[in-house]
């Protein structure tokens, strides 16, 4: 959870574009990020893959007024509304974008090539039909903020008791990387998002850092099977809460406009 999901970037900057806050070139540049290229396949009326700029324009023409994020995990179809075919592909990718205003969704497929240190990344977004229904298990921003604060306190407490502290070279490197990314990135979300959404996403990313450090730090002081199981039990609900908060933050743009 240290890296921003591609579906988050597409939804955030796609929403800013649809609302007129940014130009098509700026939106696409932000969505693509460090990847080489993004294309959209399966768009109605198109016989083959098209560029992201054209795809976003087509979506607007289909009546799309906003984009929502889904970050599903096994047993937790977070942000999805069906049908099963779309849900299965989204679950496999662990992310998706669901259009508001048209029954369409986008699921990324990532292709990597090249030697280590010089990897070339291309992304194909598969456009599929979705069911027009409320997304699963997405909290309000207020709920997400409260849940995150509580989960962070509980997890920090539990991990401290199990001696899985955020210390050591792996943890320090992760924290340094997070701080550098935060300082370099500037904008956590695209223009037009409410400040509370930015705050919730930043907190969710910090919680994600804690989870990543805990997992990457080996077993810490948890040497017995029961202690390792307790650590996993402590992390699992926190990870779920952080994912729910991320989705709430990205989807806040559409929710605000609906109100």
C-alpha positions in Angstrom: 0.0 0.0 0.0 3.0 2.3 -0.2 2.4 2.9 -3.9 -0.7 4.6 -5.2 -3.0 2.2 -7.1 -3.3 2.9 -10.8 -7.1 2.9 -10.4 -6.7 5.7 -7.8 -4.7 7.8 -10.2 -7.1 7.2 -13.1 -10.2 8.0 -11.0 -8.7 11.0 -9.3 -7.4 12.7 -12.4 -10.2 11.5 -14.6 -12.6 13.1 -12.2 -10.6 16.4 -12.3 -10.8 16.2 -16.1 -14.5 15.5 -16.3 -15.2 18.4 -13.9 -13.0 20.8 -15.9 -10.2 21.3 -13.3 -7.4 20.0 -15.5 -6.6 19.6 -19.2 -6.7 16.3 -21.0 -2.9 16.4 -21.4 -2.3 17.1 -17.7 -4.7 14.4 -16.6 -3.2 11.7 -18.8 0.3 12.7 -17.8 -0.6 12.3 -14.1 -2.4 9.0 -14.7 0.5 7.4 -16.7 3.1 8.6 -14.1 6.3 6.5 -14.5 4.6 3.9 -16.8 5.5 4.0 -20.5 1.9 4.1 -21.9 -1.7 3.3 -21.0 -4.3 2.1 -23.5 -8.0 1.1 -23.2 -9.3 -2.0 -24.8 -12.9 -3.0 -25.3 -14.4 0.5 -25.4 -17.8 0.4 -27.0 -17.6 1.5 -30.7 -13.9 0.8 -30.9 -12.4 -2.2 -32.7 -9.1 -2.1 -30.9 -7.1 -0.5 -28.1 -7.2 3.4 -27.9 -5.1 5.9 -26.1 -6.1 7.2 -22.7 -7.0 10.7 -23.9 -9.4 9.4 -26.5 -10.9 6.9 -24.1 -11.6 9.6 -21.5 -13.3 11.7 -24.1 -15.4 8.7 -25.2 -16.4 8.0 -21.7 -17.6 11.6 -21.3 -19.6 11.1 -24.5 -21.3 7.9 -23.0 -22.6 10.1 -20.1 -19.9 9.3 -17.6 -19.8 12.1 -15.0 -17.5 10.5 -12.4 -15.1 7.6 -11.7 -15.1 5.5 -8.5 -12.4 3.1 -7.3 -12.7 -0.5 -6.2 -9.9 -2.2 -4.2 -11.2 -5.8 -3.7 -9.5 -8.6 -1.9 -10.4 -12.3 -1.4 -13.6 -12.3 0.6 -14.0 -8.5 0.5 -15.5 -7.1 -2.8 -14.7 -3.6 -1.8 -16.2 -1.0 -4.2 -17.6 -3.6 -6.6 -21.2 -4.0 -7.7 -21.1 -6.8 -10.2 -21.6 -8.6 -12.5 -19.5 -11.7 -11.5 -17.3 -11.5 -14.6 -16.2 -7.9 -13.8 -15.8 -8.7 -10.2 -13.6 -11.7 -10.9 -11.3 -9.7 -13.2 -11.1 -6.8 -10.7 -10.3 -9.3 -7.9 -7.5 -10.8 -9.9 -6.1 -7.3 -10.5 -6.9 -6.2 -6.9 -8.3 -2.9 -8.3 -10.7 -1.4 -10.8 -12.4 1.8 -11.8 -16.2 2.0 -12.0 -17.9 4.7 -14.1 -20.7 6.8 -12.7 -23.3 7.7 -15.3 -22.7 4.7 -17.6 -22.6 1.0 -16.8 -18.9 0.5 -17.6 -15.9 -0.4 -15.6 -12.1 -0.5 -16.2 -9.6 -3.1 -14.9 -5.9 -2.7 -15.5 -3.6 -5.3 -16.8 0.1 -4.6 -16.4 2.9 -5.7 -18.7 6.6 -5.4 -17.8 9.6 -5.9 -20.0 13.3 -5.1 -19.8 16.2 -5.7 -17.4 16.1 -4.9 -13.7 16.5 -1.2 -13.2 15.2 -0.4 -16.7 11.8 -2.0 -16.7 9.4 -0.9 -19.4 5.8 -0.8 -18.1 2.7 -0.8 -20.3 -0.9 -0.8 -18.9 -4.0 -2.0 -20.8 -7.3 -1.0 -19.2 -10.0 -3.6 -20.1 -13.4 -1.9 -20.4 -16.3 -4.1 -19.3 -20.0 -3.9 -18.5 -20.8 -3.4 -14.8 -24.0 -3.5 -12.8 -25.4 -0.1 -11.8 -25.8 -0.6 -8.1 -24.3 0.9 -4.9 -20.6 -0.2 -4.4 -19.9 -2.8 -1.8 -18.7 -1.8 1.7 -17.6 1.8 1.0 -17.7 4.0 4.1 -18.3 7.8 4.2 -15.2 10.0 4.6 -16.2 10.6 8.3 -16.5 6.9 9.0 -13.3 6.1 7.3 -11.4 8.8 9.2 -12.7 7.5 12.6 -12.1 3.9 11.7 -8.5 4.6 10.6 -7.6 6.5 13.8 -8.9 3.7 15.9 -7.3 0.9 13.9 -4.0 2.7 13.9 -4.0 3.0 17.7 -5.0 -0.7 18.2 -2.5 -2.0 15.7 0.4 0.1 17.0 -0.4 -1.1 20.5 -0.6 -4.8 19.4 2.5 -4.7 17.3 4.5 -3.0 20.1 3.4 -5.8 22.6 4.6 -8.4 20.0 7.9 -6.5 19.6 7.2 -5.9 15.8 8.5 -2.4 16.0 9.1 0.0 13.1 12.8 -0.1 13.5 15.9 -1.4 11.8 17.3 -0.7 8.3 14.3 -2.1 6.4 11.9 0.0 8.3 14.1 3.1 8.1 14.4 2.7 4.3 10.6 2.4 3.9 10.0 5.5 6.0 12.6 7.5 4.1 11.1 6.4 0.8 7.6 7.4 2.0 8.8 10.8 3.2 10.7 11.4 -0.1 7.6 10.5 -2.1 5.3 12.7 -0.1 7.7 15.7 -0.4 8.2 15.1 -4.2 4.5 14.3 -4.9 3.0 17.5 -3.5 -0.6 16.7 -4.5 -2.0 13.5 -2.9 -5.2 13.8 -4.9 -6.1 15.7 -8.1 -7.5 19.3 -8.0 -11.2 19.5 -7.0 -11.1 17.0 -4.2 -12.3 18.1 -0.7 -9.6 18.7 1.9 -11.0 15.9 4.1 -10.5 13.4 1.3 -6.8 14.4 1.1 -6.5 14.0 4.8 -8.1 10.6 4.8 -6.0 9.3 2.0 -2.8 10.6 3.6 -3.7 8.8 6.9 -4.6 5.6 4.9 -1.2 5.7 3.3 0.6 6.1 6.6 -1.4 3.1 7.9 -0.3 1.2 4.8 3.3 2.1 5.6 2.9 0.6 9.1 1.5 -2.6 7.6 4.3 -2.8 5.0 7.0 -2.3 7.6 5.5 -4.9 9.8 5.4 -7.5 7.1 8.8 -6.6 5.5 10.5 -6.6 8.9 10.4 -10.4 9.1 8.9 -11.8 12.2 10.3 -9.1 14.5 10.3 -10.4 18.1 7.4 -12.8 17.3 9.2 -16.1 17.6 6.4 -18.5 18.4 3.7 -19.6 16.0 1.0 -18.2 18.3 2.8 -14.8 18.4 3.1 -14.7 14.6 -0.5 -15.6 14.2 -1.5 -12.8 16.7 0.5 -10.4 14.6 -1.3 -11.4 11.4 -4.6 -11.1 13.2 -3.6 -7.6 14.3 -2.7 -6.5 10.8 -5.6 -8.0 8.8 -8.4 -5.7 10.0 -6.1 -2.7 9.8 -5.2 -3.5 6.2 -8.9 -3.8 5.5 -9.7 -0.5 7.2 -7.0 1.2 5.2 -8.3 -0.1 1.9 -11.8 1.0 2.8 -10.5 4.5 3.6 -8.5 4.7 0.4 -11.7 3.9 -1.6 -13.7 6.4 0.4 -11.1 9.1 -0.3 -10.9 8.5 -4.1 -14.7 8.2 -4.4 -15.3 11.4 -2.4 -15.3 13.5 -5.6 -18.3 11.6 -7.0 -20.1 11.5 -3.6 -19.7 15.3 -3.1 -21.1 16.0 -6.6 -24.1 13.7 -6.0 -25.0 15.6 -2.9 
